[in-house]
Amino acid sequence: MRARGNAVRDLLSPATALALVHASTSLPAGIVWGVILITLLAVSIALLPLAGIGFLLLYGVLQLASFAARTERARAGVLLGTGAGRAAYTGTGLLGTLRDGRRWREVGYLVLLLPVGVLTHVLSAGTIGAGVAFVAAPLYVGALPSEQLHLGPADVDSGGELTVTVLLGLVLIAVAPLLIRGVTALHGQLVMSLLGEGDRAHLVHRVEQLTETRARVVDASDAERRRIERDLHDGAQQRLVALAVDLGMAKARLPADSAAHDVVSTAHAEVKTALAELRDLVRGIHPAVLEDRGLDAALSALAARCSVPVTVQCLIPHRCPRQIEAIAYFVTAECLTNVTRHSAATAASVRAFHTDSALCLSIVDDGRGGAEPAKGSGLVGLRDRVAAVDGQLTVVSPPGGPTSIQVELPCES
């Protein structure tokens, strides 16, 4: 009796009830969507030769399938808790929709829903119905007149058929919850594989989102640097230039041996020093030559300011995206600064060229070597800046030199 009560409670549990509702509603859903989609697909294929009318009808079929798939995701989510999520379609428009594999997987699921619905309905409702019928068999047989059975009461009980029937019914009722939940769990896996994003698709979609977000952040920071450079160039730098001119004129009008001349001369020198420092700061934020004349001129300007002789070879036939040019410029500037300060080199070279998919930099010096990003040098920051756009920075710097830094920045030709 206790086992029988447990079987009944398991059969009436919320999880089993929801699974039974899903199994029972899968059959009518499969009949509706399966018949509609199979009919429309057949008509669409038949009309393909007629001036593309079939393609338009196929487009409508895929749109209808998308709507039906949303209802199926919602039904599975409420009743099975699958959490299939929203579809991330890869194509838009007529051709993009027809080429979108995700939409065709939805069509495949809706066509399979009919046989799957029949199978789950038979296994779930059929098992429960047979179990209840077998348990209730003695009541049914007892309610029949013996003359309708053409048997005597002793003949009915003597073989023990009713006892076996009742036991079989109890077994079916006990097994029914496990069978129902198992069948609907398999159905849920089918929903996740054909209608859900899946782990791989979810990760790909998430990576695409993060890549787009990172690109927007890089663009925003580059635009902010250009704004700061423009404000400093048009504001503070121009005022310092005007002040230097005024101090120069005042110094020229004062007697050379006067105390005022010395004060103004000192102030004039300090203003020119501040102006030079501000120009270096502005150039370090975002050089105007890079904005106006491109990477070739900007790299040549860097080489001209370097205290170590630098040869520049720039083989880039066109302008690259602003953020790529900016990263290439700042990487080169930092590398040449390291050459000047730490390498004890007598010569260096910078080579920039373009492949089918990347802007490449090669910065080589004949210094003493030993540069390692792992030691916490400024090369770590350069590597992070290059990695921000999915680029790669490689350092080869054995003790005794030479040092070679290779950079690849994604940039389609």
N, C-alpha and C positions, 0 to 999 in steps of 0.2 A: 504493500500500500504506500509506503514511503517513497519507493522508486517511482511508482505511478504518479504520486503527487509532485515529485520533482520534475518529471517529464512534462506534466501539465503546466507547471510554473515556468519552465524553460520555454515551452511553446508559446506562452502568453507574455513573455518578457518583451520590453520595449524594443530591444535590438532585433529580436525575431519578428516582431510585428512590423517594424519599418522595412526589414528585408523582404517580408512577405508582400507588403504593399508595393515595393519596387518591382518584385517579380511579377505581381499581378498586373501592374500598369505597363510593364514592358511589352506585353503582347499587343494590347490595343495601340500603343505608340508605334510598335514595329509595323503593324498592319497599315496605319495611316501614312507614316513617313515612307515606309518601304514601297507601298503601291504608288504613291504620288511620285517619288523620285525615280523609280524604275520606269514608270510610264513616260515621264518627262525626258529622262535620259534617252530612251528609245526614240522618242519623237525628235529630239535634238540631233542625234546621230543620223537619223534618216533625212533631216533637212540640211545637213552640212553642205551638200553640193549646191544648194539653192542660194547663191549670192551671199553666203555667209550668214543666212538667217539662223542656221543651226548654232553658230557661235554666240549670237545674241541670246538664243534660248538657253544655251549652256551657261552663259553668264547669269541669267536669271535663276537657273537651277542651283548654281553655287551660292548665290545670295540667299535663296530659300533654305539651302542646306545649312548655311551659317546661322540663320534664325533658329532652325530646328536643333542644331548642335547646342546653341545657348540654352534652349529649354531642357535638353538632355543633361547638360552640365548642372543646371539648377536642380533637376530632379534627383540626379545622383548625389549632389552635394547635400540636399536636405535629407534624403532617405538613407544614404550610405556614408555620408561624411567624407567623400573622396577628395574634395577641395581641388578640382581639376583646374580652377583658375580661369582667367580670360585668355582668349586666343590672341596671339600676336602674328597677324598676317604679314607676309613679306611682299605681297604684290597688291597694287591698286590699279584701277582702270580695267578695261576689257582684257588686254593681253596679260597684264600682271595678275589679274584674278584667275585667268585660265591656266597660268603657269604655276600658281601657288599650290605647292604640294600639301599644305595644311588643309586647304579647303577640300581637296580630293580625299584626304583621310577622313574628313567629316562625312563626305558622301559615302565612303566605304563603311563607316560605322553605321550610318542610318540604313543602308541596305542590309547589313548583317543583323540589324536589330530585330528584323522579322523572325529569322530562324532562331536567334538567341532568345527572343521573347517566348517563342513556342517551347523551346527546351526548358527554360527556367520555370515557365508556368506549369508544364507537365510535371517536372520534378518536385516543385514546391507544393502547389495546390493539389496535384494528383496524389502525392504522398500523404498529405493530411487527410484528403477525402477518403482514400483507401483505408487509412488507419482508423478513422472514425466509423466508417462503414463496417469494417471487420469487428470492431469492439461492440457495435450496436447490432451485430448479426443475431445474437440470441433473442433480443427483444423482437426483432422482425420475425424470426422463425416462430417464436412463441405466440405471436399475434395471429399467425395463419391457422386456419382450421386444418386439422389433421387429414381430412379427406382430400384437401387440395395438394398435400404433399405426397399422397399415396403411400404414406408411411405411418406406423404407429409411433406413439411417444417413446416407447422403449427403443425402437429402431433409430430414432433421431439421436438419443443420448449414448447409445451403446458404442458407436464407433469413435466418439470423442472428437468429431470434426469441428464442432462448435468451440470446444476448448482450444484447439489448435488455431482456429480462426481468431479468437479473442486474443490469444498470445501474440499472434502475428500482427494484429492491429495495435497492440500495446508497443511492440517493437518499432513499428512504423511511426507511431506518435512520438516515441522517445528519440528516434533518429531524425525525425522531420526538422527540428530546430537546427541541428548541425548541418543537415543537407541544405536547408534554405539559406543559412548564412554562408555556407561554403559556395553555393552556386552564385549568390549575389556578390560575394567577394570576388569571384572570377569575373563576373560582369563588371564590377568596379575597376578591376585591372584593365579590362578592355576599354572602358571609358578613359582611364588615365593614359593608356598607350596611344589611342586614336584621337581623343578630344583634349586631353590634358597637355600641358607644356612639356612634362617630363623633366627629369633632372638636367639632362644635357641641354635641352632647349631653354630651360629656365636660366641655366648658367650663361648660355650664349646671349640670351636677351639681356641679362643683368650686366654682362661685360660690355655689350653695346651701349647700354644706358650710361655706365660709368665712363666709357670712352668718350661719349658725347659730352658728358658733364665735365670731364677733364679738359676737353678741347675748348669748351666755353670758358673755363677758368683761365686757361693759358691765354686765350684771346683777350679776356677781360684784363688780365694783368699786363699784357703787352700794350693794350690801349691806355691803361692807366700810366704806364711808364712814358708813353708818347705824350700824354697830357701834361705830366710833370715836367718833362723836357721842354715842351712848348711854353709852359708858364714861366719856367726859369729863364728861358732864352728871351722871351718877349717882355718879361717883367724885370726881375732882379738884375739880370745881366745888362740890360739896356740902361738901367738906372746907374749901375756901376760904371758903365762906359761914359755916361754923361758926367758923372762925378769926376772921373779921371780927367776928362777934357777940361772941366772947370778948374780942377786943381792945377793942371798943367798950364792953363792960361794965367792963373793967379801966381804961380811960381815964376813965370816969365816976366811978370810985371814988377815983382819985388826985387829989391837990390840983392845981389848975390851974397853980400857979407852981412845981411841982416838976420836977426834971430827968427823972424817970421818966415824968411825964405827957407831956413833949415826945417822948421816945423812943417811948412807946406810941402817941401820936398819929401820929407819922411812920409807924410800922409799920402802923397802921390804914389810913392813906391809901394806902400801897403795896399792901396786900392788896386794897383796893377797886379800885385801878387794875388789878392783876393779874386780879381777878375780871371786870372789864369787858372786858379784852383776851381772857380765856378765853371769855367769852360771844360776843364777836365771832368768835373762832376756831371755836367750836362752830357758830355760825350759818353761817359760811362753809363748813364741812365738809358739813353737812346740816341746814338749819333745821328746828326742831321745828314751827314754824307751817305749813310746807309739808306735813309729814307728817300733822299733825292736822287742818288746816283747808283745805288745798288751795292752788292756785296764786293764786286771787284774793286771799286774805288775805296770802299771802307777797309778792306784788307790791306790795300796799298798804303792807306793812311796809317794803319797800325804799324806796318813795317817801317815806314818813314820815321815814326816817333821812337822806335825801339833802339836802344843803344847798341845792340848786337846787330851786325849786318844780316838782313833777312831778304831772301829772294821769294817772290810771290809769283805763282802761276795759277791763274783762275780760268778754268775751262767750262764756264757755265753760260750757255747761249741765251738764257732767258731769266726773268725774275722768278724767284721762288716765293712761296707764301711768307708774309711778314714775320711770323713767329719763328719760322725755320731760319730765315736770314738773320734774325736777331740772335738766336741761339748759336748759330755758326760764328757770328761776329764776337760774341762774348766769350765763347770757348777759345777762339783764337787769341783774343786779347789777354785772357787769363794765362794761357799757355806761354805767350811771349813775355808776360810779366814774370812768370816763373823762370823762364830762360834767363832774363836779365838779373834776377835776384839770387837764384840758387844754383844755376847749372854751371857757371864758369865757362860757358860756351863761347866760341869765337865766330860761329856762323850758325844760321838756322834757315829753314825753308818752310814755306807754307804752300800747299797745293790743294786747290778746290776743283772738284770735277763732279759730273752728274752721270748717274747710271739710269736705268729704266725706272727705278723705284726709289732712289735715294740720292741725297746730296752728301757727298763724301769730302772729308777734310783729312789731310795728312800733314802733321806738324812735326818736324824732325830738327833736332839740334845735335851738335857734336860735343856736348858737355860731359860732365862726369857721371851722369846717370843716377841710379838709385832711387828714382821717384816711384813710390808705391801708394796707391789710394788707400790700402789697408792701414797705413800708418796715421790716417786722419788728416792728410794734407788737403789743400784746396781742390784736388782732383776729385774728391768725394762729392763736393758740391756740383762740380761740372758733370759728373756722371749722373747725379740726380736730375740735373736740369735737362740733360739729353734724354734720360729715361722718361721724362714728363711727356714727351711726344713719341714714345715708343722707339727712341733711337738707341744707339749702342756706342759706347766709348771704350776703346781698348788701349792700354798703356803697356809698352814694352821698353823697360829702362833698366838694363842690367848694370851692376856696379862697373864704373869705368866708361859707361856710355856706349853708343849714343842712346838718346831717348827718342822714341817714336810714339806719337799719339795719333790713333786712327779713330775717326768719328763718322758714323753713318746716321743721317737724319732722314726719316721717310719723306719723300717728295716725288710725286709722280711726274714723269716727263710730259 
